Amino acid sequence: MRIVVVGGGIIGTQVARRLVEKGQDVVLVERDPIKARHLSNDLDCRVICGEGTDLDALIEAGVAEADLLAALTGSDEVNIVSCLVAGRESPALRTIARVKNPDYARLGGASGSPFPGIDRVVYPEVAAAHELVAAIGRGSTADQTDLPAWGLRLRAIDIASGSGLEGVPLKDLRNTRKGDFLVLAIRRGEELIVPRGEERLLPDDRAFVIGSPAGLDAALGAPPLPLGRNRTVAVIGGGLVGEEVLRGFFGDGKAPRGKAAVFEQSIEKCKDIAERFPEVLVVHRDMAEEEAFADERIGAYDLVVAATGNQDFNLLSAARAKALGAKRCAALLVSGEYPEILERLEVDVAVSLRDAVTATVIAATRAGSLRTLRAFLGEGLELVEAEIRPDAPLAYKSLKDARLPEGALVAFVGRAGKTLPATGDTRLQPGDRVGILVRTDVAQNVENLV
């Protein structure tokens, strides 16, 4: 598949890199000549220096032969016009535009397109806010995600010496614990392993495990519980993300499920939030002031969500709130490049704008047989769902004979409304829905098998 990416900023570069890793034919268009030259050396794809709204630049990028164009610059207008110009040149071209304007977001919804001629509009701030709300509401942390449709939970755990998890072949590991779980992947230093049954966990490994909530709790201990209905929530930042977080937790101010306060330094945004959410306490204050956290008693809240446009400030604010006594904290990220810092700062939930856009674009490159359940873009991993076609190479084969590519592992199988554990003897049937952990670079190979 040929894909044209317009914009070489943080998000555009991330998308281009991930698509190249998936084996796609990518062309990146960047207006800044210095940045374009740097990206041509950094990325394994063709980079063109030009304006995303310029037809000549788009023709040079090959939009006439391309399957998809993703306009991901920091300008709504450039992204919209780029999609429209490219679509007029190539009517069969699918287009995606990144948009930040909250008025467009309200008009088109979280993922819909209010613009005729553009197939999809992605609103990073809205998508990130929805993920924050969903993650916190279901009790997820940075290391845990629930898959309610499957009745499963995914957790990341750090293997400590003496834990009883290390040194045992994975095929025998479940026999040493009360609960039932499956190790999907192992991060060992810089190496990422999608393991087979003979692999063993070692101290300092980071393991991604999956199982029923009860099974994981029995084997690994109970996770943090979700906040109850009578929670108190502080939102630092009254922009689009902060507003969407409020809406997700408390509706439009008509029937709040708890007490909320939003702290914002722009008086105009404060007035707008107060009108939209009359039951929410709106405080006009710059929370970067030295005494602000103490004065506003941020540590007394059950949950603190730092959702300003400053990623570093969000991380530090979330960590500071936790240190002052807040039960849980969440931070909005832009680049999502801080896994080690997140662990050290004890930030419960972190959601990246960059990853929200990347996951959307990657999903659009698929023919439809794979659907992403959870993307671990910082790890180069995805948990995907697929339905086995009658003529699929995997149909009627047992998993031990399936010969999946290295870097892919079937985690579970859905059949007749039940979720079945995946074992070597599991024989896949047409119509089965399977959950597969894949490295992003082998996702295309897996798609061809299902």
Secondary structure, 3 states (H helix, E strand, C coil): CEEEEECCCHHHHHHHHHHHHCCCEEEEEECCHHHHHHHHHHCCCEEEECCCCCHHHHHHHCCCCCCEEEECCCCHHHHHHHHHHHHHHCCCCEEEEECCCHHHHHHHCCCCCCCCCCCEEECHHHHHHHHHHHHHHCCCCCCEEEECCCCEEEEEEECCCCCCCCCCEHHHHHHHCCCCCEEEEEEECCEEECCCCCCECCCCCEEEEEECHHHHHHHHCCCCCCCCCCCEEEEECCCHHHHHHHHHHHCCCCCCCCEEEEEECCHHHHHHHHHHCCCCEEEECCCCCCCHHHHCCHHHCCEEEECCCCHHHHHHHHHHHHHCCCCEEEEEECCCCCHHHHHHHCCCEEEEHHHHHHHHHHHHCCCCCEEEEEEECCCCEEEEEEECCCCCCCCCCEHHHCCCCCCEEEEEEEECCEEEECCCCCECCCCCEEEEEEEHHHHHHHHCCC
